[in-house]
Amino acid sequence: MRLLTFRTEGGTRAGRLDGTQVTPLDAPDVGALLATGLDWRARAAATGPLVPFDELELAPLIPRPSKIICVGLNYKRHIAETGLETPEHPTLFAKFANSLIGARDPIVLPATSGAMDWEAELAIIVGRGVAHADRAEARAAIAGYTVANDVSARDYQRRTTQWLQGKTFDATTPLGPALVTADELYDVADLVVSCKVRGEQMQGGWTGDMLFPPDEIVSYISGIMTLEPGDVILTGTPAGIGDSRTPPIRLEPGDVLETEIEGLGVLRNECRLSPCSARGTQDRPGPAGR
C-alpha cells in the first residue's frame, strides 16, 4: 500500500496511490489516518473516485508529526568520510514540523547560512503507539517507509556540540512522496539511496550500510519515549555529503535536489533563497567557492 497527503482548497487530504491514480481517503492527512487506530489499513483500502497523481500538489507526508527524531552517523561509509568515531549507541537529535515540505516544494535556503548541505535519508513512519519495545515489537509498530532529505546548515550545526540549530530551519526538509508499507518492499535492508545536485549524483549508498537498522532504532527510541502513530524517524545518510568534499560543495539558489530511494520514490526540490531576508546573496559563497 502507498499512501500520500495532498493539498486541497480547504487544507490537506490523505490518499492511496495505485499506479498513476489516487483515491482520496476520509482523513486530512496520513498522520491523522494512522492515528485512527489499528484498523487504519482497512480505512486506507476504501474505494472512491480517482484523481490523477500528476494533478496533485503533494504536502509533507506527515504535516504535523508529534515527533521528528533523527539518527546521525548511522552509515559506516559516512562515518568514515566525516572522520568521526563510530558511535556505540544511536546518535539522536530532533527536528520540528516547521522544517517539513512536500516532495515537490521548494527548499528555502536561509540567507544567514553559507553552508547548506544535503543528506538523503530513509524515513520510518510509526503506525502504532509503542514503548519499551523489543525488535520484533518495533518492526510491528512501523507503518512503512518514505524518503526524506535532512538538508543541514553546517555552520549553524557546528556552533555548539548540539546539532539541532543546524537541522530544523523552516522549509528545508522534504518528506514523501508516499508512505510505502513494508510488504511493498523486497528488503528494507537492501535499498539504494541516492541524491543528485544540479543533475550530478552526489550520494549513492545502500541501506545495508546502516550501523543501526530500522527495527533497532525504533526499539532504542521507544525505551526513551513513547512513540505515537505518525511519528517520523530519519535513519541517517550515506556517504557523499557536500561538506566532506574538497572543496566543500554548498547548495545554492536555483539548485535542484533529487533524492531517491529504491522502491519508495523520488523527491525533487528546487532551492530558493529565503524571501524575508534583506541580506540577499552577496554573503553566500558563489560558484568559485564550491
NORURZI-V139837 format. One record per residue. N is the residue number from 0. RES is the residue in one letter. PSI is psi in radians with two decimals (NA if undefined). OMEGA is omega as a letter, one per 20 degrees, with the letter a starting at -180 (999 if undefined). D_CENTER is the distance of its C-alpha to the mean C-alpha in Angstrom with 1 decimal. Layout:
N_RES_PSI_OMEGA_D_CENTER + N_RES_PSI_OMEGA_D_CENTER
This chain:
0_M_2.46_r_18.8 + 1_R_2.12_a_16.0 + 2_L_2.54_a_15.2 + 3_L_2.95_r_13.7 + 4_T_2.24_a_14.4 + 5_F_2.76_a_16.5 + 6_R_2.53_r_18.6 + 7_T_3.07_r_22.3 + 8_E_-0.51_a_25.2 + 9_G_0.07_a_25.2 + 10_G_-2.15_r_21.5 + 11_T_2.91_r_18.9 + 12_R_2.53_r_19.5 + 13_A_2.68_r_17.9 + 14_G_2.79_r_19.0 + 15_R_2.22_a_19.4 + 16_L_2.14_r_18.9 + 17_D_1.76_a_21.9 + 18_G_-2.04_a_22.3 + 19_T_0.14_a_22.6 + 20_Q_2.62_a_23.4 + 21_V_2.32_r_21.7 + 22_T_1.98_r_23.6 + 23_P_2.45_a_23.0 + 24_L_2.85_a_22.9 + 25_D_1.15_r_24.5 + 26_A_2.52_a_21.6 + 27_P_-0.35_r_20.0 + 28_D_3.01_a_16.4 + 29_V_-0.64_r_14.7 + 30_G_-0.75_r_14.5 + 31_A_-0.64_r_18.2 + 32_L_-0.82_r_19.0 + 33_L_-0.57_a_17.8 + 34_A_-0.13_r_19.8 + 35_T_-0.26_r_22.9 + 36_G_-3.04_a_23.7 + 37_L_-0.19_r_24.0 + 38_D_0.33_a_25.3 + 39_W_-0.52_r_22.1 + 40_R_-0.71_r_22.3 + 41_A_-0.73_r_25.8 + 42_R_-0.65_a_24.8 + 43_A_-0.28_a_22.0 + 44_A_0.08_a_24.8 + 45_A_2.64_r_26.9 + 46_T_2.86_r_28.6 + 47_G_-3.02_r_29.3 + 48_P_2.60_a_29.4 + 49_L_2.61_r_27.0 + 50_V_2.34_r_25.1 + 51_P_2.32_a_24.2 + 52_F_-0.73_a_20.4 + 53_D_-0.27_a_21.1 + 54_E_-0.11_a_22.7 + 55_L_2.57_r_19.8 + 56_E_1.96_a_17.7 + 57_L_2.30_r_14.1 + 58_A_2.98_r_12.8 + 59_P_2.42_a_9.4 + 60_L_-0.82_r_9.4 + 61_I_1.72_a_10.2 + 62_P_-0.61_a_11.9 + 63_R_1.13_r_13.5 + 64_P_2.58_r_12.3 + 65_S_-0.45_r_15.0 + 66_K_2.46_r_12.8 + 67_I_1.86_a_9.5 + 68_I_2.36_a_10.5 + 69_C_2.56_r_9.3 + 70_V_2.14_r_11.4 + 71_G_2.80_r_13.0 + 72_L_1.00_a_15.5 + 73_N_0.00_r_14.6 + 74_Y_2.27_a_15.6 + 75_K_-0.72_a_19.4 + 76_R_-0.54_r_19.7 + 77_H_-0.71_r_17.2 + 78_I_-0.72_r_19.3 + 79_A_-0.71_a_22.4 + 80_E_-0.42_r_21.4 + 81_T_-0.34_a_20.9 + 82_G_0.20_a_24.2 + 83_L_2.86_a_23.1 + 84_E_2.60_r_24.4 + 85_T_2.16_a_22.8 + 86_P_2.60_r_21.8 + 87_E_-0.45_a_23.7 + 88_H_2.78_r_21.2 + 89_P_2.35_r_17.4 + 90_T_1.94_a_16.6 + 91_L_2.46_r_14.8 + 92_F_3.11_a_13.8 + 93_A_2.77_r_12.3 + 94_K_3.04_r_10.5 + 95_F_2.83_a_12.0 + 96_A_-0.43_r_11.6 + 97_N_-0.35_a_13.3 + 98_S_-0.25_a_10.4 + 99_L_2.47_r_8.4 + 100_I_2.95_a_9.5 + 101_G_3.07_a_9.9 + 102_A_-0.33_a_9.6 + 103_R_0.11_a_12.9 + 104_D_2.73_r_13.2 + 105_P_2.49_r_14.4 + 106_I_2.23_a_12.8 + 107_V_1.96_r_15.5 + 108_L_2.11_r_16.8 + 109_P_2.28_a_18.8 + 110_A_-0.25_r_22.4 + 111_T_-0.14_r_23.0 + 112_S_2.41_r_20.8 + 113_G_0.36_a_22.0 + 114_A_0.90_r_19.5 + 115_M_2.33_a_16.1 + 116_D_2.85_a_14.1 + 117_W_2.71_r_11.1 + 118_E_1.70_r_9.0 + 119_A_2.34_a_7.5 + 120_E_2.48_r_5.8 + 121_L_2.28_r_6.5 + 122_A_2.38_r_5.3 + 123_I_2.40_r_8.6 + 124_I_2.12_a_10.0 + 125_V_2.38_a_13.4 + 126_G_-0.25_r_16.3 + 127_R_2.74_r_19.2 + 128_G_2.42_a_20.5 + 129_V_2.41_r_21.0 + 130_A_2.48_r_22.7 + 131_H_0.85_a_24.3 + 132_A_2.51_r_23.2 + 133_D_3.12_a_24.4 + 134_R_-0.58_r_22.2 + 135_A_-0.77_r_23.7 + 136_E_-0.62_r_23.0 + 137_A_-0.77_r_19.4 + 138_R_-0.73_a_19.0 + 139_A_-0.41_a_20.7 + 140_A_-0.17_a_18.4 + 141_I_2.07_r_15.2 + 142_A_-0.62_a_15.1 + 143_G_-2.86_a_12.8 + 144_Y_2.77_r_9.6 + 145_T_-3.04_a_7.0 + 146_V_2.46_r_5.0 + 147_A_2.82_r_2.0 + 148_N_2.04_a_4.7 + 149_D_1.22_a_6.2 + 150_V_2.24_a_9.3 + 151_S_2.43_r_12.1 + 152_A_1.71_a_15.7 + 153_R_-0.60_r_17.6 + 154_D_-0.75_r_20.8 + 155_Y_-0.65_r_19.8 + 156_Q_-0.59_a_17.9 + 157_R_0.04_a_21.3 + 158_R_-0.56_r_23.5 + 159_T_-3.14_r_23.7 + 160_T_-0.21_r_22.8 + 161_Q_2.27_a_20.0 + 162_W_-0.29_a_16.7 + 163_L_-0.76_a_15.4 + 164_Q_-0.35_r_17.2 + 165_G_0.03_a_15.4 + 166_K_-0.10_a_11.9 + 167_T_0.57_r_12.0 + 168_F_2.63_r_14.0 + 169_D_2.42_r_14.1 + 170_A_0.84_a_12.1 + 171_T_-0.05_a_10.1 + 172_T_1.64_r_6.4 + 173_P_2.44_a_5.9 + 174_L_2.06_a_4.4 + 175_G_-2.71_i_7.0 + 176_P_-0.41_a_9.7 + 177_A_2.66_r_10.9 + 178_L_2.18_r_11.1 + 179_V_2.08_a_13.2 + 180_T_2.70_a_15.7 + 181_A_-0.53_a_16.8 + 182_D_-0.24_r_20.1 + 183_E_-0.19_a_18.7 + 184_L_2.50_r_17.6 + 185_Y_-0.86_a_20.4 + 186_D_1.98_a_18.9 + 187_V_-0.30_r_15.4 + 188_A_0.14_a_17.0 + 189_D_0.93_a_18.0 + 190_L_2.43_r_15.2 + 191_V_2.29_r_15.1 + 192_V_2.17_a_12.0 + 193_S_2.74_r_12.8 + 194_C_2.26_r_12.4 + 195_K_2.48_r_15.3 + 196_V_2.19_a_16.5 + 197_R_0.55_r_19.7 + 198_G_-0.06_a_20.0 + 199_E_2.28_a_20.3 + 200_Q_2.20_r_18.2 + 201_M_-0.66_r_17.1 + 202_Q_2.44_r_15.0 + 203_G_1.26_a_16.3 + 204_G_-2.96_r_15.7 + 205_W_2.65_a_15.6 + 206_T_-0.31_r_14.3 + 207_G_-0.17_r_17.9 + 208_D_0.03_a_17.9 + 209_M_2.46_r_16.0 + 210_L_-0.76_r_18.3 + 211_F_1.98_a_17.1 + 212_P_2.93_a_16.0 + 213_P_-0.80_a_13.9 + 214_D_-0.61_r_17.2 + 215_E_-0.66_r_18.4 + 216_I_-0.85_a_15.4 + 217_V_-0.73_r_15.7 + 218_S_-0.80_a_19.5 + 219_Y_-0.86_a_19.4 + 220_I_-0.66_a_17.4 + 221_S_-0.31_r_19.5 + 222_G_-0.18_r_22.5 + 223_I_-0.73_a_21.6 + 224_M_2.66_r_20.4 + 225_T_2.21_r_20.5 + 226_L_2.51_a_17.3 + 227_E_2.77_r_17.4 + 228_P_2.30_a_16.4 + 229_G_-0.12_r_13.1 + 230_D_2.55_a_11.8 + 231_V_2.33_r_8.2 + 232_I_2.05_r_8.1 + 233_L_2.34_a_5.9 + 234_T_0.24_r_8.8 + 235_G_2.97_a_9.6 + 236_T_2.58_r_10.2 + 237_P_3.10_r_13.4 + 238_A_2.74_r_16.3 + 239_G_0.25_r_16.8 + 240_I_2.73_a_15.4 + 241_G_-0.51_a_17.7 + 242_D_-0.39_a_19.0 + 243_S_0.11_a_20.7 + 244_R_2.79_a_22.6 + 245_T_1.92_i_26.2 + 246_P_2.88_r_26.3 + 247_P_2.57_r_22.7 + 248_I_2.30_a_20.9 + 249_R_2.66_r_19.2 + 250_L_2.40_a_17.4 + 251_E_2.73_r_20.1 + 252_P_2.36_a_20.6 + 253_G_-0.33_r_20.8 + 254_D_2.52_r_18.5 + 255_V_2.20_a_16.3 + 256_L_2.11_r_13.0 + 257_E_2.03_a_12.4 + 258_T_2.20_a_9.5 + 259_E_2.42_r_10.7 + 260_I_2.27_a_10.8 + 261_E_2.20_r_14.3 + 262_G_-0.16_a_14.9 + 263_L_-0.49_r_11.6 + 264_G_-3.00_a_11.8 + 265_V_2.40_r_11.2 + 266_L_2.37_r_9.5 + 267_R_1.90_a_12.4 + 268_N_2.20_r_12.5 + 269_E_2.45_r_15.7 + 270_C_2.32_r_16.1 + 271_R_2.55_r_18.7 + 272_L_2.48_r_20.6 + 273_S_2.22_a_20.7 + 274_P_-0.17_a_23.7 + 275_C_0.21_a_24.9 + 276_S_2.40_r_25.9 + 277_A_-0.11_a_29.5 + 278_R_-0.60_a_28.8 + 279_G_-2.74_a_27.8 + 280_T_-0.03_a_26.9 + 281_Q_-0.47_a_30.0 + 282_D_-0.02_r_28.5 + 283_R_2.54_a_25.4 + 284_P_2.30_r_26.1 + 285_G_-3.03_a_27.4 + 286_P_-0.60_a_27.5 + 287_A_-0.35_a_30.1 + 288_G_0.07_a_27.8 + 289_R_NA_999_25.0
